[in-house]
Structure formats: structure tokens, C-alpha cells
Amino acid sequence: MNRHGRQRKGRYSSVKEYVLDRAVLPRHFYNGFDLKKLAKACDISIGEVRGQLRSLGYEQKENRKGLKMWRLPYDKVQSLRE
């Protein structure tokens, strides 16, 4: 991170690298801002972020308030860490 707490563009080579670099494995990403942040961190398009999330086992769901999010089911958490 730079001195303002923001991530540098293209800091990670893939979404998997970004996810595994977190201190706590992120179980969900909101479809809007979170995907933009991921795309910037990996220097890829939002469409590519969605594809990589899907390949990692994340599934697109809606929360109780109707917001779309990408959620990692509990049974896939361990396989992502391997």
C-alpha cells in the first residue's frame, strides 16, 4: 500500500494471489466496489475478476437486502488454501 492506504495498480498477478495474501480469507465480495478494487489490484477487467472468482469456487448470490455478492461456500474454503 502507498502512504494513503490505497493499493497500487497491478500489485497482484491474479485474484487467487490477492485472496490468499489477505490475513483473513475473504468469504465474500460485493459485486460493485469490491470487484473494482480487485480489478485495479490485479490490473484486469471486472469480467476477468468474475471469471477468476468463479474458478476459485465463489458463487454469485444476493443478500437479504438484494445486493449481489460473490460468496465462497464453507466447503470450498479449505480447498482454496491448498
Backbone bond lengths (Angstrom), bond angles and torsions (degrees), N, CA, C in turn:
res aa  C-N    CA-C-N  psi(-1)  N-CA   C-N-CA  omega(-1)  CA-C   N-CA-C  phi
1 M - - - 1.455 - - 1.521 109.76 -
2 N 1.309 115.51 148.83 1.458 117.87 176.84 1.524 109.59 -86.38
3 R 1.303 117.33 -175.61 1.462 120.52 -173.15 1.524 113.67 -65.78
4 H 1.322 118.49 -15.45 1.459 121.62 179.00 1.522 111.77 -95.05
5 G 1.335 118.46 3.69 1.449 121.17 177.99 1.513 114.14 82.79
6 R 1.315 117.81 8.07 1.469 120.48 -179.70 1.518 109.42 -101.18
7 Q 1.330 114.59 152.82 1.459 118.68 -178.58 1.517 111.48 -81.98
8 R 1.317 114.44 147.05 1.451 119.67 175.64 1.527 109.06 -75.06
9 K 1.313 116.19 145.09 1.458 121.62 178.39 1.527 109.37 -64.51
10 G 1.334 116.36 132.50 1.449 120.89 176.39 1.517 114.90 73.93
11 R 1.322 117.42 24.93 1.463 120.85 -178.09 1.526 111.73 -68.71
12 Y 1.334 117.74 -30.09 1.461 122.65 -178.52 1.525 110.12 -114.59
13 S 1.332 116.26 148.95 1.464 119.77 -178.70 1.522 112.74 -87.00
14 S 1.341 117.91 -16.20 1.465 121.08 179.30 1.526 110.21 -157.84
15 V 1.326 115.23 165.52 1.458 120.91 177.66 1.529 109.49 -64.85
16 K 1.322 117.78 -38.38 1.463 120.93 179.36 1.528 110.74 -60.39
17 E 1.321 116.87 -43.79 1.468 120.58 178.38 1.534 110.21 -61.35
18 Y 1.331 117.04 -41.97 1.464 122.13 178.48 1.528 110.60 -61.44
19 V 1.336 116.51 -49.03 1.463 121.85 -177.45 1.528 110.96 -62.50
20 L 1.319 117.21 -45.64 1.454 120.71 -176.97 1.528 112.79 -72.42
21 D 1.328 117.61 -17.78 1.461 121.53 179.12 1.538 112.21 -80.69
22 R 1.336 116.89 -13.90 1.464 120.63 179.58 1.532 109.43 -70.37
23 A 1.322 117.05 144.89 1.465 121.45 177.61 1.528 110.37 -62.74
24 V 1.322 116.37 -39.58 1.459 122.88 175.74 1.521 107.10 -117.96
25 L 1.332 116.58 127.09 1.461 121.10 -178.29 1.525 110.22 -59.68
26 P 1.337 117.98 120.34 1.469 119.64 -179.72 1.531 110.62 -68.29
27 R 1.321 116.73 124.59 1.459 121.38 -179.83 1.520 111.67 -87.29
28 H 1.338 117.62 -18.62 1.464 118.96 179.02 1.527 111.31 -151.61
29 F 1.326 114.32 155.83 1.460 123.18 174.03 1.520 107.08 -134.09
30 Y 1.325 117.88 132.40 1.459 120.18 174.93 1.522 108.83 -73.50
31 N 1.330 116.05 147.64 1.456 122.47 -171.73 1.527 113.37 -65.86
32 G 1.297 119.90 -23.11 1.461 121.80 -176.71 1.516 114.23 -93.27
33 F 1.330 115.53 -92.10 1.459 121.35 -173.13 1.528 112.58 -59.86
34 D 1.328 117.53 -43.31 1.467 119.94 -177.36 1.529 111.71 -61.21
35 L 1.333 116.95 -39.68 1.469 118.81 179.66 1.524 111.03 -69.56
36 K 1.321 117.34 -34.76 1.469 120.24 176.30 1.526 110.37 -64.00
37 K 1.332 116.00 -41.29 1.461 120.87 178.70 1.530 110.35 -63.63
38 L 1.330 116.80 -43.43 1.464 121.27 177.35 1.525 111.61 -62.40
39 A 1.324 115.91 -44.74 1.470 120.47 -179.21 1.522 110.81 -60.61
40 K 1.323 116.32 -41.55 1.461 120.21 179.38 1.526 111.17 -67.34
41 A 1.336 116.26 -42.64 1.466 120.34 -178.29 1.526 111.84 -64.28
42 C 1.344 116.15 -31.38 1.472 120.52 -178.38 1.527 112.22 -101.95
43 D 1.328 117.29 -4.09 1.463 123.38 -178.33 1.529 111.77 55.39
44 I 1.353 115.22 48.94 1.463 121.73 177.03 1.524 108.22 -134.73
45 S 1.332 116.69 171.87 1.464 120.61 -179.85 1.526 110.54 -78.89
46 I 1.325 115.82 162.36 1.462 120.73 178.51 1.526 110.02 -63.90
47 G 1.318 117.69 -34.96 1.461 120.84 176.34 1.521 111.96 -61.18
48 E 1.328 116.08 -40.73 1.469 119.88 176.92 1.529 111.05 -66.90
49 V 1.332 117.39 -36.65 1.464 121.15 176.88 1.521 109.36 -60.66
50 R 1.339 117.21 -46.94 1.466 121.09 179.33 1.526 110.96 -58.82
51 G 1.328 116.87 -44.33 1.458 120.96 179.30 1.521 112.46 -62.26
52 Q 1.321 116.51 -42.42 1.462 120.22 179.92 1.536 111.20 -69.34
53 L 1.337 117.02 -37.76 1.465 119.49 176.67 1.525 110.10 -62.06
54 R 1.335 116.10 -43.37 1.466 120.95 179.08 1.526 110.31 -60.84
55 S 1.328 117.27 -42.82 1.467 120.37 -178.94 1.537 112.14 -68.81
56 L 1.338 117.32 -22.87 1.465 121.32 177.52 1.529 112.42 -84.30
57 G 1.325 117.08 -6.71 1.460 120.32 178.45 1.513 114.79 106.95
58 Y 1.330 118.21 -2.35 1.462 120.74 177.19 1.525 108.99 -70.61
59 E 1.323 116.44 144.77 1.457 122.59 179.75 1.517 109.15 -122.95
60 Q 1.342 116.14 139.53 1.457 119.00 179.43 1.525 109.54 -79.90
61 K 1.329 115.66 127.90 1.468 122.70 -177.97 1.516 108.64 -135.65
62 E 1.333 115.68 172.62 1.459 121.77 171.21 1.518 107.93 -116.99
63 N 1.338 116.30 137.68 1.464 118.09 177.13 1.529 109.47 -83.82
64 R 1.312 116.65 -177.65 1.470 120.93 -176.16 1.523 113.01 -62.20
65 K 1.324 116.21 -25.59 1.470 120.17 -179.55 1.524 112.04 -90.00
66 G 1.327 117.20 1.28 1.462 121.10 177.57 1.520 114.39 88.71
67 L 1.329 117.69 6.96 1.460 120.56 178.50 1.522 109.85 -82.07
68 K 1.326 116.10 134.61 1.457 120.04 179.32 1.520 109.44 -79.94
69 M 1.331 114.71 139.00 1.452 120.16 -179.85 1.523 109.03 -148.36
70 W 1.328 114.26 160.54 1.455 121.70 174.48 1.510 106.85 -103.47
71 R 1.337 116.91 120.53 1.459 122.24 -174.87 1.524 110.03 -120.23
72 L 1.332 115.51 138.49 1.458 121.72 177.42 1.523 108.30 -96.84
73 P 1.354 118.19 116.03 1.467 120.30 178.80 1.531 111.15 -61.74
74 Y 1.328 116.34 149.28 1.473 121.71 -178.27 1.517 111.71 -55.38
75 D 1.339 117.87 -37.78 1.472 119.93 -175.75 1.522 112.81 -71.49
76 K 1.329 118.95 -9.97 1.461 121.23 -179.59 1.527 113.32 -104.98
77 V 1.326 116.73 -4.06 1.465 120.61 -177.80 1.527 110.68 -61.74
78 Q 1.328 117.91 -49.39 1.458 121.28 -176.95 1.529 112.04 -64.44
79 S 1.329 117.27 -39.09 1.469 119.38 -178.73 1.524 111.38 -66.13
80 L 1.312 117.64 -27.43 1.462 120.88 178.16 1.519 110.87 -72.19
81 R 1.311 116.91 -33.25 1.461 121.40 -179.42 1.531 113.15 -73.24
82 E 1.337 117.76 -20.34 1.465 121.16 -176.50 1.508 112.43 -79.09
